[in-house]
Amino acid sequence: MLIFPAVLLLAIPARTVGRLDWDAFATYGSFEDLRREQEREMLEERLNSMDQIKLGQRDGFVTVAIDGAAGSGKTSTARALAERCGYASVSTGEHYRALAALFLAEHIPVADEAALEARLRQLQLSTIFCGSRAWIAVNGKTFSESELRSPAVTEAVPAYASRPVLRRFLHDYERQLPAAARAAGFKGIVMEGRDVASAVVPDGDLRVYLEVGLEERAKRRAREGIVDNVAERDRRDRKQMGPAKGVWHLDGTGLSLEEVVALLQSRLQEVDGR
């Protein structure tokens, strides 16, 4: 377990707090007992007490979504942009890795949808902000980088991530992270992941699809010590989801991280009129 000094812990229900669909809650396990219901009410009261805290209402808070194929540099770009701008950064891929690590440890097979769904009912997700980075905690447990990026998790996570029940569960959680970052005092949030721009924040202020050539992406993955077939990941991702409509396609092939971040900052200024 990771130990963070001076962190802010926000318990985030896995379902939104608007119109309640109690059948869905029973399925995904967000409000199974009084304690969780009380936590939901406390968060709702806190968010509602702040001026224009609801998503979709602008008072200077900025939401950025970065999509892209494996090895395109989404994570490093999101973290660098967040640090430059005073935003929180979220890697949704880590959410899928965290749950894949949990399911592997508990020997829950990816093909057993009923077992996955039953386990999801028992999970409570929370967020720990450490610096600008947001970490997911599952029933209070965080996962180290070595746990999240172990060969076993790297191999298993695409199959777990393809399960609709798991994607819906995490989407519900992730859609609340902009409000959580806002409540934590950040000026904005940068969320990166394969379907962030389409399924999580489709109304984000800046939605980007980061494109990098296949050969360059394969080399990046190898340098990171990640052993997977980038072309096969591309094929799987295209079958599962394509780039969201209306996103800005940014070709980062041959560009340094600094250059990509500078282009994003310039685009943010255009979008935000500053």
Kinemage of the C-alpha trace (Angstrom):
@kinemage 1
@onewidth
@group {chain A} dominant
@subgroup {mainchain}
@vectorlist {calphas} color= white
{ca met a 1} P 0.000 0.000 0.000
{ca leu a 2} L 1.231 3.463 -0.813
{ca ile a 3} L 1.604 5.963 2.041
{ca phe a 4} L 0.926 9.601 1.164
{ca pro a 5} L 1.690 12.502 3.531
{ca ala a 6} L -0.825 15.341 3.755
{ca val a 7} L -3.337 14.108 1.228
{ca leu a 8} L -6.965 15.011 0.694
{ca leu a 9} L -9.300 12.033 0.715
{ca leu a 10} L -12.671 12.406 -0.971
{ca ala a 11} L -15.087 9.501 -0.892
{ca ile a 12} L -16.816 9.431 -4.276
{ca pro a 13} L -19.903 7.267 -4.764
{ca ala a 14} L -19.809 5.169 -7.904
{ca arg a 15} L -23.133 6.623 -9.086
{ca thr a 16} L -24.165 10.198 -9.693
{ca val a 17} L -26.384 11.856 -7.116
{ca gly a 18} L -29.099 13.276 -9.374
{ca arg a 19} L -32.061 11.168 -10.367
{ca leu a 20} L -31.743 7.945 -8.492
{ca asp a 21} L -32.048 4.671 -10.344
{ca trp a 22} L -32.331 2.242 -7.476
{ca asp a 23} L -32.180 -0.837 -9.701
{ca ala a 24} L -28.859 0.368 -11.036
{ca phe a 25} L -27.588 1.064 -7.522
{ca ala a 26} L -28.479 -2.460 -6.523
{ca thr a 27} L -26.525 -3.698 -9.533
{ca tyr a 28} L -23.405 -1.623 -9.079
{ca gly a 29} L -23.285 -1.473 -5.324
{ca ser a 30} L -22.989 2.253 -4.603
{ca phe a 31} L -25.658 2.522 -1.891
{ca glu a 32} L -25.923 -0.850 -0.247
{ca asp a 33} L -25.956 0.325 3.329
{ca leu a 34} L -26.676 3.353 5.466
{ca arg a 35} L -23.035 4.387 5.782
{ca arg a 36} L -22.604 4.736 2.039
{ca glu a 37} L -25.907 6.577 1.770
{ca gln a 38} L -24.737 9.022 4.424
{ca glu a 39} L -21.439 9.569 2.612
{ca arg a 40} L -23.337 10.324 -0.591
{ca glu a 41} L -25.522 12.869 1.177
{ca met a 42} L -22.509 14.527 2.820
{ca leu a 43} L -20.729 14.882 -0.522
{ca glu a 44} L -23.865 16.187 -2.228
{ca glu a 45} L -24.353 18.797 0.521
{ca arg a 46} L -20.733 19.892 0.273
{ca leu a 47} L -20.827 20.265 -3.503
{ca asn a 48} L -24.178 22.045 -3.538
{ca ser a 49} L -22.946 24.558 -0.969
{ca met a 50} L -20.269 25.833 -3.350
{ca asp a 51} L -21.045 28.404 -6.048
{ca gln a 52} L -21.700 26.769 -9.438
{ca ile a 53} L -20.164 23.498 -8.358
{ca lys a 54} L -22.300 21.432 -10.708
{ca leu a 55} L -20.651 20.122 -13.842
{ca gly a 56} L -21.528 22.077 -16.947
{ca gln a 57} L -21.530 25.432 -15.125
{ca arg a 58} L -18.445 27.494 -15.891
{ca asp a 59} L -16.782 29.838 -13.444
{ca gly a 60} L -13.260 29.376 -14.734
{ca phe a 61} L -12.924 25.669 -13.923
{ca val a 62} L -11.546 23.861 -16.976
{ca thr a 63} L -12.044 20.230 -17.986
{ca val a 64} L -9.567 18.667 -20.428
{ca ala a 65} L -9.972 15.168 -21.903
{ca ile a 66} L -7.021 13.473 -23.627
{ca asp a 67} L -7.638 10.323 -25.652
{ca gly a 68} L -5.141 8.368 -27.717
{ca ala a 69} L -3.805 4.937 -28.560
{ca ala a 70} L -1.409 2.887 -26.428
{ca gly a 71} L 1.994 4.566 -26.173
{ca ser a 72} L 0.815 7.939 -27.471
{ca gly a 73} L 1.975 9.698 -24.311
{ca lys a 74} L -1.449 10.435 -22.834
{ca thr a 75} L -0.394 9.960 -19.221
{ca ser a 76} L 2.847 11.942 -19.263
{ca thr a 77} L 1.161 14.696 -21.285
{ca ala a 78} L -1.801 14.917 -18.907
{ca arg a 79} L 0.429 15.092 -15.822
{ca ala a 80} L 2.732 17.728 -17.317
{ca leu a 81} L -0.187 19.876 -18.482
{ca ala a 82} L -1.890 19.590 -15.098
{ca glu a 83} L 1.254 20.689 -13.240
{ca arg a 84} L 1.734 23.663 -15.576
{ca cys a 85} L -1.853 24.862 -15.224
{ca gly a 86} L -2.606 24.072 -11.569
{ca tyr a 87} L -5.062 21.321 -12.508
{ca ala a 88} L -5.620 17.841 -11.115
{ca ser a 89} L -4.577 14.929 -13.347
{ca val a 90} L -6.409 11.642 -13.677
{ca ser a 91} L -5.300 8.505 -15.516
{ca thr a 92} L -8.423 6.422 -16.052
{ca gly a 93} L -6.264 3.548 -17.278
{ca glu a 94} L -5.013 3.204 -13.714
{ca his a 95} L -8.595 2.668 -12.562
{ca tyr a 96} L -8.932 -0.354 -14.830
{ca arg a 97} L -5.510 -1.605 -13.771
{ca ala a 98} L -6.450 -1.281 -10.094
{ca leu a 99} L -9.594 -3.375 -10.527
{ca ala a 100} L -7.765 -5.886 -12.726
{ca ala a 101} L -5.120 -6.250 -10.003
{ca leu a 102} L -7.851 -6.812 -7.430
{ca phe a 103} L -9.689 -9.403 -9.538
{ca leu a 104} L -6.473 -11.261 -10.331
{ca ala a 105} L -5.545 -11.383 -6.642
{ca glu a 106} L -9.004 -12.730 -5.819
{ca his a 107} L -8.991 -15.195 -8.739
{ca ile a 108} L -12.144 -13.766 -10.335
{ca pro a 109} L -12.071 -14.824 -14.003
{ca val a 110} L -12.744 -12.194 -16.632
{ca ala a 111} L -15.362 -14.411 -18.288
{ca asp a 112} L -17.441 -14.735 -15.106
{ca glu a 113} L -19.640 -11.648 -15.478
{ca ala a 114} L -21.839 -12.620 -12.531
{ca ala a 115} L -18.829 -12.881 -10.225
{ca leu a 116} L -17.466 -9.552 -11.461
{ca glu a 117} L -20.808 -7.863 -10.906
{ca ala a 118} L -21.195 -9.368 -7.445
{ca arg a 119} L -17.723 -8.146 -6.453
{ca leu a 120} L -18.366 -4.658 -7.817
{ca arg a 121} L -21.390 -4.398 -5.507
{ca gln a 122} L -18.990 -4.669 -2.576
{ca leu a 123} L -16.562 -1.975 -3.706
{ca gln a 124} L -16.374 1.623 -2.623
{ca leu a 125} L -14.160 3.893 -4.675
{ca ser a 126} L -12.459 6.975 -3.286
{ca thr a 127} L -9.920 9.484 -4.541
{ca ile a 128} L -6.675 10.622 -2.954
{ca phe a 129} L -5.108 13.813 -4.287
{ca cys a 130} L -1.331 13.846 -3.847
{ca gly a 131} L 0.136 16.951 -5.429
{ca ser a 132} L -1.718 17.334 -8.700
{ca arg a 133} L -2.201 13.608 -9.196
{ca ala a 134} L -5.397 11.763 -8.326
{ca trp a 135} L -5.072 8.168 -7.125
{ca ile a 136} L -7.920 5.702 -6.949
{ca ala a 137} L -8.470 3.752 -3.732
{ca val a 138} L -10.629 0.622 -3.692
{ca asn a 139} L -12.197 -0.025 -0.295
{ca gly a 140} L -9.491 2.241 1.120
{ca lys a 141} L -6.582 0.460 -0.585
{ca thr a 142} L -4.281 2.189 -3.058
{ca phe a 143} L -2.025 0.356 -5.488
{ca ser a 144} L 1.663 0.975 -6.127
{ca glu a 145} L 3.080 1.594 -9.603
{ca ser a 146} L 4.653 -1.851 -9.531
{ca glu a 147} L 1.305 -3.456 -8.759
{ca leu a 148} L -0.528 -1.487 -11.440
{ca arg a 149} L 2.075 -2.125 -14.132
{ca ser a 150} L 3.085 -5.685 -13.352
{ca pro a 151} L 3.275 -7.992 -16.390
{ca ala a 152} L 0.270 -9.963 -15.131
{ca val a 153} L -1.933 -6.867 -14.812
{ca thr a 154} L -0.708 -5.450 -18.135
{ca glu a 155} L -1.647 -8.689 -19.851
{ca ala a 156} L -5.030 -9.039 -18.142
{ca val a 157} L -6.341 -5.471 -18.067
{ca pro a 158} L -7.560 -5.239 -21.709
{ca ala a 159} L -9.869 -8.222 -21.207
{ca tyr a 160} L -11.251 -6.929 -17.895
{ca ala a 161} L -11.625 -3.419 -19.329
{ca ser a 162} L -13.733 -4.757 -22.190
{ca arg a 163} L -16.468 -5.954 -19.809
{ca pro a 164} L -19.463 -3.565 -20.045
{ca val a 165} L -20.370 -3.958 -16.364
{ca leu a 166} L -16.885 -2.811 -15.350
{ca arg a 167} L -16.825 0.108 -17.793
{ca arg a 168} L -20.204 1.378 -16.583
{ca phe a 169} L -19.078 1.108 -12.969
{ca leu a 170} L -15.917 3.129 -13.556
{ca his a 171} L -17.597 5.666 -15.836
{ca asp a 172} L -20.030 6.479 -13.026
{ca tyr a 173} L -17.104 7.092 -10.694
{ca glu a 174} L -15.020 9.042 -13.202
{ca arg a 175} L -17.811 11.428 -14.176
{ca gln a 176} L -17.745 12.782 -10.631
{ca leu a 177} L -14.014 13.509 -10.540
{ca pro a 178} L -14.231 17.019 -12.070
{ca ala a 179} L -16.584 18.046 -9.254
{ca ala a 180} L -14.275 16.412 -6.706
{ca ala a 181} L -11.215 18.227 -8.097
{ca arg a 182} L -13.141 21.465 -8.054
{ca ala a 183} L -14.169 20.929 -4.441
{ca ala a 184} L -10.513 20.198 -3.606
{ca gly a 185} L -9.494 23.644 -4.872
{ca phe a 186} L -8.020 22.850 -8.285
{ca lys a 187} L -8.536 25.277 -11.189
{ca gly a 188} L -9.278 22.441 -13.582
{ca ile a 189} L -8.762 18.779 -14.337
{ca val a 190} L -6.960 16.839 -17.057
{ca met a 191} L -8.394 13.366 -17.563
{ca glu a 192} L -6.755 10.899 -19.928
{ca gly a 193} L -7.881 7.532 -21.173
{ca arg a 194} L -9.241 5.692 -24.161
{ca asp a 195} L -12.871 6.850 -23.870
{ca val a 196} L -12.673 9.902 -21.632
{ca ala a 197} L -13.605 12.339 -24.410
{ca ser a 198} L -16.623 10.297 -25.485
{ca ala a 199} L -18.059 8.571 -22.402
{ca val a 200} L -16.729 10.405 -19.339
{ca val a 201} L -16.561 14.135 -20.170
{ca pro a 202} L -18.126 14.484 -23.638
{ca asp a 203} L -18.808 18.165 -22.882
{ca gly a 204} L -15.248 18.931 -21.758
{ca asp a 205} L -13.782 22.355 -22.531
{ca leu a 206} L -10.937 20.805 -24.524
{ca arg a 207} L -11.116 17.282 -25.922
{ca val a 208} L -8.007 15.962 -27.647
{ca tyr a 209} L -7.063 12.813 -29.526
{ca leu a 210} L -3.281 12.484 -29.336
{ca glu a 211} L -1.898 10.739 -32.417
{ca val a 212} L 1.611 9.270 -32.654
{ca gly a 213} L 3.020 6.926 -35.298
{ca leu a 214} L 2.949 3.192 -34.587
{ca glu a 215} L 6.728 2.710 -34.681
{ca glu a 216} L 7.364 5.554 -32.248
{ca arg a 217} L 4.669 4.290 -29.871
{ca ala a 218} L 6.111 0.766 -29.904
{ca lys a 219} L 9.546 2.151 -28.990
{ca arg a 220} L 8.053 4.201 -26.144
{ca arg a 221} L 6.325 1.153 -24.700
{ca ala a 222} L 9.559 -0.828 -24.893
{ca arg a 223} L 11.497 1.945 -23.111
{ca glu a 224} L 8.872 1.894 -20.363
{ca gly a 225} L 9.410 -1.833 -19.948
{ca ile a 226} L 5.858 -2.604 -21.077
{ca val a 227} L 5.766 -5.737 -23.169
{ca asp a 228} L 2.691 -5.762 -25.356
{ca asn a 229} L 1.823 -5.702 -29.037
{ca val a 230} L 0.938 -2.105 -29.876
{ca ala a 231} L -0.550 -3.028 -33.260
{ca glu a 232} L -2.751 -5.639 -31.584
{ca arg a 233} L -3.793 -3.092 -28.950
{ca asp a 234} L -4.745 -0.727 -31.777
{ca arg a 235} L -6.848 -3.412 -33.435
{ca arg a 236} L -8.601 -4.238 -30.180
{ca asp a 237} L -9.199 -0.577 -29.350
{ca arg a 238} L -10.625 0.197 -32.799
{ca lys a 239} L -13.041 -2.686 -32.426
{ca gln a 240} L -14.063 -1.506 -28.972
{ca met a 241} L -14.122 2.271 -29.544
{ca gly a 242} L -12.858 4.904 -31.957
{ca pro a 243} L -11.964 8.554 -31.354
{ca ala a 244} L -14.856 10.658 -30.085
{ca lys a 245} L -16.595 12.972 -32.528
{ca gly a 246} L -15.574 16.602 -32.516
{ca val a 247} L -12.203 16.124 -30.797
{ca trp a 248} L -9.065 18.020 -31.765
{ca his a 249} L -6.621 15.606 -33.430
{ca leu a 250} L -3.095 16.512 -32.324
{ca asp a 251} L -0.256 14.743 -34.150
{ca gly a 252} L 2.553 14.341 -31.639
{ca thr a 253} L 4.786 12.202 -33.871
{ca gly a 254} L 8.341 13.448 -33.557
{ca leu a 255} L 7.419 16.072 -30.968
{ca ser a 256} L 8.869 16.261 -27.475
{ca leu a 257} L 6.673 16.261 -24.383
{ca glu a 258} L 7.417 19.970 -23.921
{ca glu a 259} L 6.268 20.732 -27.463
{ca val a 260} L 3.034 18.780 -27.088
{ca val a 261} L 2.226 20.474 -23.773
{ca ala a 262} L 2.959 23.911 -25.284
{ca leu a 263} L 0.504 23.205 -28.120
{ca leu a 264} L -2.146 22.158 -25.615
{ca gln a 265} L -1.597 25.275 -23.513
{ca ser a 266} L -1.971 27.427 -26.610
{ca arg a 267} L -5.174 25.630 -27.544
{ca leu a 268} L -6.494 26.067 -24.012
{ca gln a 269} L -5.970 29.796 -24.270
{ca glu a 270} L -8.017 29.844 -27.490
{ca val a 271} L -10.795 27.739 -25.986
{ca asp a 272} L -10.941 29.730 -22.773
{ca gly a 273} L -10.561 33.103 -24.420
{ca arg a 274} L -7.557 34.124 -22.317
